[in-house]
Amino acid sequence: MRVFTLSLCLFVLLCALTCKVNAIEKVKEAPLTKLGAQAGPTLKFFYCYSCGYRKMFEEYVGILRQKYPELQVVGENFNPPGYNMLLARFLFAAKIIIIVLILSGINISEWIGQPTPSWWQWCMANRIFACLMLFVLSNAIEGMLVASGAFEIHFNDVPVWSKLETGRVPQPPELFQIIDNHIRFQKLDTDNIDFNK
């Protein structure tokens, strides 16, 4: 029975981790032009997904599609600096393991020959409440670890706006002016190329 329970716990953990990785990969990019990657200039947004900036990114995409149809717009999550992302992933895996252990009634302290801690006895007596509490608290901590507050914009891999530096997101007219200036400079550079040998 214990082998079955452990294999079930491992299966649930692997499924949860696979779903988390697939969800992260699906959020990565959102190309908007039909012509492909080399159709025109590229505008890249790096936003904090856990801060709710994905919706703001999608609003900017709609506005930019109307005004600049030749512009390729790409968006992806801005990964937090340092070990925050690694720590958040570890916390996610630990949360899933502990929830599975609580729900299956497995007592690890018996396996290692130690007395059962009182907090674990409480978790066994109140399984649903313990799992919900663990889930909510660990999600709050994970959210704090990965929240960067970033909304960074790059035009052809050149940074043109940083919320981390300015403390705010650009208004659409500001973004239009930035894009117009960069397109104008790009056209000037291509017009000034001397083809004489």
C-alpha positions in Angstrom: 0.0 0.0 0.0 2.8 2.4 0.8 4.5 1.7 -2.5 1.3 2.6 -4.3 0.9 5.8 -2.3 4.5 6.9 -2.9 4.2 6.2 -6.6 1.0 8.1 -6.7 2.6 11.1 -4.9 5.6 11.0 -7.3 3.2 10.9 -10.3 1.2 13.9 -9.0 4.4 15.8 -8.4 5.7 15.2 -11.9 2.4 16.1 -13.5 2.3 19.4 -11.5 5.8 20.3 -12.4 5.2 19.5 -16.1 2.0 21.6 -16.1 3.9 24.5 -14.5 6.8 24.3 -17.0 4.4 24.1 -20.0 2.4 27.1 -18.7 5.6 29.2 -18.4 6.7 28.2 -21.9 3.3 29.2 -23.4 3.5 32.6 -21.9 6.9 33.3 -23.4 6.1 34.8 -26.8 3.3 36.4 -28.8 4.4 37.3 -32.3 1.9 39.5 -34.1 2.9 39.8 -37.8 2.0 37.3 -40.4 5.1 37.9 -42.5 7.5 36.3 -40.1 10.5 37.4 -37.9 12.3 39.5 -40.6 9.3 41.5 -41.8 10.2 44.7 -40.0 11.4 46.3 -36.8 10.9 44.3 -33.5 9.5 45.7 -30.3 10.1 43.4 -27.3 8.2 43.7 -24.0 9.6 42.1 -20.9 6.9 42.3 -18.2 6.2 41.0 -14.7 3.6 38.3 -15.2 2.9 37.9 -11.5 2.2 41.7 -11.2 -0.6 41.5 -13.8 1.2 43.3 -16.6 0.3 40.6 -19.2 -3.1 42.3 -19.7 -1.4 45.7 -20.1 1.0 44.1 -22.7 -2.0 42.7 -24.6 -3.6 46.2 -24.6 -0.4 47.7 -26.0 -0.3 45.0 -28.7 -3.8 45.9 -29.9 -2.9 49.6 -30.0 0.4 49.0 -31.8 -1.2 46.6 -34.4 -3.5 49.4 -35.5 -0.8 52.1 -35.7 2.2 50.1 -36.9 1.2 47.0 -38.8 4.8 46.4 -40.0 6.0 46.2 -36.4 6.7 42.8 -34.9 5.7 42.8 -31.2 7.0 40.1 -28.9 6.3 39.7 -25.2 7.7 37.5 -22.5 8.0 37.3 -18.7 10.8 39.3 -17.1 12.6 36.7 -14.9 13.5 38.1 -11.4 17.2 38.6 -10.6 19.3 36.3 -8.5 18.1 33.1 -7.0 14.5 34.2 -6.6 13.1 32.1 -9.5 15.0 29.0 -8.4 13.8 29.5 -4.8 10.2 29.9 -6.1 10.4 26.7 -8.1 11.8 24.8 -5.1 9.0 26.2 -2.9 6.4 25.1 -5.5 7.8 21.5 -5.6 8.0 21.3 -1.8 4.4 22.6 -1.6 3.2 19.9 -3.9 5.1 17.1 -2.1 3.8 18.2 1.3 0.2 18.5 0.1 0.4 15.0 -1.4 1.9 13.6 1.8 -0.9 15.2 3.9 -3.7 14.0 1.7 -2.3 10.5 1.5 -1.8 10.3 5.2 1.9 9.4 5.0 3.9 10.1 8.2 7.6 10.6 7.2 8.7 10.8 10.9 7.7 7.1 11.3 10.0 6.1 8.4 13.0 7.8 10.0 12.2 6.5 13.5 11.3 9.8 15.1 8.2 10.8 17.1 5.5 12.6 15.1 5.6 16.4 15.6 2.5 18.0 16.9 2.1 20.3 13.9 2.1 17.2 11.6 -0.6 15.5 13.8 -2.6 18.7 13.5 -2.2 18.5 9.7 -3.3 14.9 9.7 -6.4 15.8 11.8 -7.3 18.8 9.6 -6.2 17.7 6.1 -8.3 19.9 3.9 -7.7 23.1 6.0 -3.9 22.3 6.3 -3.6 21.8 2.5 -5.6 25.0 1.7 -3.5 27.0 4.2 -0.2 25.6 2.8 -1.4 26.3 -0.7 -2.4 29.9 -0.1 0.7 30.8 2.0 3.2 29.2 -0.3 1.5 30.9 -3.4 1.8 34.3 -1.6 5.5 33.7 -0.9 6.1 32.4 -4.5 4.4 35.5 -5.8 6.6 37.8 -3.7 9.7 36.0 -4.9 9.0 36.3 -8.6 7.4 39.8 -8.6 9.8 42.2 -10.2 7.5 45.0 -11.2 9.2 45.2 -14.6 7.7 46.5 -17.8 10.7 46.9 -20.1 10.5 47.8 -23.8 13.3 47.1 -26.3 13.2 48.3 -30.0 15.4 46.1 -32.2 17.2 44.9 -29.0 17.9 48.5 -27.8 16.3 49.4 -24.4 13.9 52.3 -25.0 11.8 52.2 -21.8 12.3 50.7 -18.3 9.7 50.8 -15.6 12.3 49.7 -13.1 14.2 53.0 -13.8 11.4 55.4 -14.4 8.9 53.9 -11.9 6.0 54.0 -14.4 4.7 52.5 -17.6 4.8 54.7 -20.7 1.6 56.3 -21.9 0.6 55.3 -25.5 1.6 58.7 -27.0 5.0 58.4 -25.4 5.5 55.0 -26.8 4.4 56.2 -30.3 6.9 59.0 -30.1 9.7 56.6 -29.1 8.8 54.2 -32.0 8.5 57.0 -34.5 11.9 58.4 -33.6 13.6 55.0 -33.8 11.9 54.3 -37.2 12.9 57.7 -38.5 16.5 57.1 -37.3 16.5 53.7 -38.9 15.3 55.1 -42.2 18.0 57.9 -42.1 20.7 55.2 -41.5 19.5 53.2 -44.5 19.2 56.3 -46.7 22.7 57.5 -45.9 24.4 54.3 -46.8 26.9 55.1 -49.7 26.8 52.3 -52.3 29.7 53.8 -54.3 32.8 51.7 -54.2 
